[in-house]
Amino acid sequence: MSKTSVKQPLWKLILLGSVFGLAGAIAFSGDMVPSSTKSERIDPTIEEMIKQARGLQKVGRWEAAADLLTQLANDGHPVALYHLGRAYKNGWGVEADHEQSRFIFMEAVRYSFAFRGETAYELGRLFQRSSGERCAEIALQWFNKALSWDYPKAHVQLAKHYERGIGAERDLAKAFFHYEKAAIAGYPSSTINYARILLTGRYGSTANPEKALYWAERAIEGLEKKARDGSASSAKTLGRIFRDGEFMATDRDLAKDWFLRSADLGDAGAMHDLGQMLIAGTPGKTGIQEALKWLRLAAMAEHGGALTALARFHLKKKFGLDPTSAVELLERGVAVGHPGSMEELAKLYAEGRFVKKDRNKALELAKKGADRGHQGSTRFLKDLQSIDEANVTTIERSTQHKHSKKEG
């Protein structure tokens, strides 16, 4: 579905700022829902206008839908606030603005209404993507709120938080509880993650292959149904399962079919995975061109992995690619936060290859990648630091030698 992103007129931003000022203050303070809860006004006329706005979105008239939702939101209608918050989050008819989206959701969640749980979930996702000191903790709180307001999809995110110790201490018992609840609620992508943990005994847990296969079979069945119903992410997950031979024998043909289905639905991750899978085989000239086509399409969608992969091919002069084009790809990869791009660009700055030599820039990029847990960036950062330490030691020895000569 195509989206039109346009800049909102100034008067609309002023109105939104005045209506959502209190909500913004709450969002940045990190506090949860205010103690007072507003009641939703039931008005058939307003409900019809919201249906009209949703209908406009479905036929791609994003800007007209955003205008109508803005009008209703400024009058304090929570369902309109919820849909307008999503519009700002995704750039549907307005310029994408996560800060404004958060303001709007914070106002909507003050109401007791049908989408309160979904609104809390959306807030959790926005805080997950923020970089403040307590954002992960606040995200976890919002997911718990979403669950308390009967939105079971929150189990998916709560399982991840407790599995990885994000915003809370790692707690596998809680993670497994939420994974199983997510599976029962019908979220197969979460279920397959749970099956992987059970299969491998990750985090020091006891492996349970029989239980892993039970949940994997349920997950694959659910993923296939969702993929056939048009879910790009489900098709991509199936592609990865058959590519890697998880829970069954590897089947590259099936993997390719699922990746193609997902890629055709616009999933950049599937485009990247398909391109990499084709390259990893023994492709002829036609296969290489097909692989590069999918990687370039993923890169056009600013997929960090695709940008990094293409840049590495350029640097190695593979497939006749120009190495000087790697820098622009890596800069885009860094801009979207891909640590592999950070590592490669750091190396170029350290060597002065295709860019002006800049050791400080190299250190900065390597540290960014290392902070994201990227092993390659971590190793390169250590190499840079050890060289610096060796240089300092050499300078100190040289200075000491000069002083001792003078004293002699």
N, C-alpha and C positions, 0 to 999 in steps of 0.2 A: 504494500500500500504506500503510495507516494505521500510525502509530507511537504508542506510549504512552510518555510520559516521566514517570518517577516518581523520587522522591528515595530514594537508597539508605539503608537502616538504618545507624546509626553503626557497629555492629560490623563490617559489611562494609567500610566505609571504613578502619577500623583495620587489618583483615586485609590489605587491598590496600596500605595504606601501608607495612606491615612487609615484605610480599613484594617491593614495587617500590621500596623506598627507595634501593637501590643504583642501579637503573635511572634513577631520577629525578635522582640526582646526576650520572650520566653525561650525561643529556639536557641538563641546564642547563650543564654544563661545555663543551658543544659538541664533545666528543670523539666519535670514531666507534666502531665495534664493538670491544669488548674483545678482547685477543689470544686469550684462551681461548674455545673454542666448545664448547657443550654438545651432547650427542647426544640426539635425541628417543627417548623410550621407546615402543616399539611394544606396544600393549596393545589387543586386540580389544574389550574391555569399554569402555575409554575412547573408542575410535573410535565405537562404537555410541552412547555418550552424547552425543558431539559431533554425530553425525547427528541424534539426537533433538532437541538444542537448535536445530539449523539448521531442522529440520522445524517446530518451534514458531514460529520466526521467520517462516517462509513462510506460516503460517496466522494471523499477527498476534498470537501470544501472546508478545509481546516481553518482558514482565516475567518470565514463567516461564523463557524461554530465557536471560535474563541471570542468573537465579539459578543455573541449571545450569552455565553457562559460568564464573561466579564460583567455584563449587565446584571445577571442574576446573582453572581458572587458578591458584587458590591452592595447588594441588598441583603446579604447575609444568609443565603440559602446553602446549606451544607453539601447537598449532592452536587450543586453547581461548583462549589468550592473544591470538592474532591476531583471532579473532572477537569477543572481549570488547573489545579495543581499538577495533574498528569500532563496536561498540555504544555505547561512550562517545563516540566521535567524532560519531555520528549521532543520539544520544539514543534508542536502541532499547531500551526497557525500563528504562533508567537515565537520570538527568539528564545531558544532554550536557555533557561536560567534556573539553576538548581537552588540558588539562594531564595529567589522569589517563590519557587515551588515549595520550598520548606516553609516559608512564611504562610503560604496559603493553606497547606496541609495542617499547620499548627492551629490555624483559625478553625478549620473544618472539624478537627478532632475534639474541639470543645463541645460539639453537639452530640447528643445521643441520636444516632440515625443509622440507616441500614448499612452504610459503607464505613462505619467507624473503624472496624477491624482492619479493612483494607487500607484506610488512611494511616493508621498506626504502622502497618507493615511498610507502606511507602516511605514513611518517615525513617523507619529503621534502615531501609535501603539507602536513603540519602545520607544518613549519618555514617553508614558503612563506607561511603565514598568520600567522606570528609576527612581532613587530616588533623583536626584538633586533638588536644591531649586526651580528652575523655570521650571522643566520638564513638569508639568501639563499644565502650561501656553503655553509652546512651542508646546506641543502636540495639544492644541486647535488651535494654529496658523496654524499648518500643516494641520489639518482637514479642516480649512477654505480655505487653498490653494488648497487642493484636490477638494473641491467643486467648486472653481473658475476654475479648470481645468476639469470640467465636469465628476466628479466621484461621483455619487449620494450616494454611500454607506457611504460617510462622514456624511450624515444626521444622521445616526445611532449613531455615536460617539458624534457628536455635541449635540444631544438630551440628552445624558447621562451627558455630561459636564455641560450643563445649568440646567438640572434637579437637579444635586447633588452639584452644585457650585464648580466644579473642574476646577481650572485654571482661574476662572472668578466668578463673583457674581452669586448666584442662580437667574435664570430668567425663570420663568415658561412659560411666553408668548413665549420666544424663544425656550424653550424645546418643547412645544406643536407644534410650527411651524415645527421644524425639525422632530418630531415624525410623523406628518401627511405627510410630504414630503417623509420620509422613507417608510411609508405605501404605498403611491402612487407609489414609485419606486420599490416596491416589496420586502421589507425586513420584513417578518411577525414576526420575533422574537422581533424586535423593536416595531412593532405595538401592540403586546400583552402587552408589558410593558406600553405603552401609555394607553391601555384599562384598565389596573390595576389601574393606577393613576386616571382615570376618574371614575372608579367604587368606589374607596375608598375615594376620595377627599383628597389624600395625600398632605402634605406640606401646609395644610390650604386652598387648592383650593376647589372649589365647586364641590361636587360629581355630576356626570351626568350618571346614570345607563343606560339610553336609548342610549346615545352616546357611552358609554363603550361597550354595547352589539353589536352595529353596527360595531365598529372597531374589536371587539373580533371575530365576525363571519368571517370577512374578513381575519383576521390573521390566524384563525384555518384552513380555506380553503387553504391558502397559505402554511401553515406549513405541512398540509397533503400531498400536491403536492410535496413539497421539500423532505419530509421524504420518500415518495414512490420512488423518484428519487435518493435516497441514501444519504440524509443528516442526519447524526447521531445527530447533535445538534437540528434539527427540531423535530426529533422523541422524543428526550429527553424532549423538551419543551412541546410537546403534552402529554407525560407521566405525567408531573407535573401538567398540566391543569386538566386532568381527575382524577389524584390522589387527588388533593385539592378541586375539585368541583368548579373551577372558571368558572363563566358564565354559568354553567349547573350543573346537578346533578353529584355527585361523581360516578365514575365507575372504581373500582379497577382492573377489568378484562381488560378493555381497556388500563388503565394506565400500567399494566404489559406488555401487548402486545407491546406498544410503547417503553417502557423501554428496553424490550428484543431486539427489532429491533435496537435500538440505541446502546445497549451494544454489540450486535453481530457485529456492525460496528466499534467497538473499543472505544466507548466513555466512559471514566473512570467515568465521572459524572453520567451517566446513570447506570453504574454498582453499584455505591455507592447508588444512589436513590432507585434502585430496591432492593438491600440488606436491606436498612433501612425500606422500605415499607413492605417487607416480615416479618421482625422482629417485626414491629409495630402491625401486625395482631395477630392472635392466632395460630402460626405455630406449627405443630407437629415436630417430630424429623427430618423428611425429609425436611420440610420447613425451619427449622433452618440451616440445612446443606447447602441447596441451597442459603440461605441468606448469610451465612458466605463465601461460594464460591465466590459470586459476590463481597462482600466487600474485600476479599483477592485479587481478580483480580484487583480491583480498587487501592488497596494499592500497588500492584506490579507496577502499573503505576504511583506511587507516588502522588495519589490523597489525598490531605490534610485531607478532611473530613473523608475519609475511614480510614486513618491511625489513626485519633483521635478516631473514633467510635470503631474500633477494640481494641485500647489501653484501652478504658474505659470498654469494656467487659472483658478484661483481668484483669484489676484492681479490678473489682467487682466479679471476678471468675465465670462469667456467662458462661453457656454452657460447664462447665468443663475446661475453659481456664486458663492457667498458668499466674498468675499476674506478675511474674518476667519478662515476655516477653514484658510487656508494655513499658518499658523504651526505648528500641530500636525503637519501633513504634513511640513513642512521639518525639524522637530525629529526626527521619525522617520527622515527621509532622512539627516540628519547622524549619527544613532545607528548607522546601518548603513554609514556611511562614503562616502556619495555626494557628490562634490565640487560637483555642481550645486546641491544643497540647501545646502551650505556657502556658496556664493556668494550665493544668494537670501536666506538668513537673515542673512548679514552686511550686505546692503543694507538690510534692515528695521531692524536694530539701528543702523546708521549714520544712518538717517532718523528713527528713532523711530516707525516705522509699525507699528501693531498690537502693538508691544512697547515697553518703556521704552527710551529712547535710551541706548545704551551703546557708545561708540566703541572701548573696549578689547575688548569682545566681538566687535564687527565686525571688528577687526584680527585677532583670534585665529581667527575662522572663515575669513576670507579667506586667511590664511596656511596653514591646514590644507588648504584646497582647492588653493592654489598648490603646496604641497609634494607634492600628488598629480599634478602636471603639468596641472591644469585651467586652460585659457586664460582663461576668464571670471573665475575667482577671482584669477588672476595680474594681469589688467588692473585689477580692482577694488582689489586690494591696492596696486598702484602709484598708483592715484588717491587712495586714503586717505593713503598716505605722502607724496605730493606736496602734498596739502592741509596735512598736518602740518608739512612743511618750510616751506611758504608762511606758515603761522601763526607758526612760530618766527622766521622772518625779519622778519615784521611786528612781533612783540614786541620783537625785538632793536633794530630801527630806532626804535621808539617809546621804548625805554629810552635809547638813545643820544641821541635828540632831547631827552629830559627832562634828561639829564646836561649836555648842551651849554648848555641854557637856564640851568641852575643856575650853571654856570661863568661864563656871560655876565653 
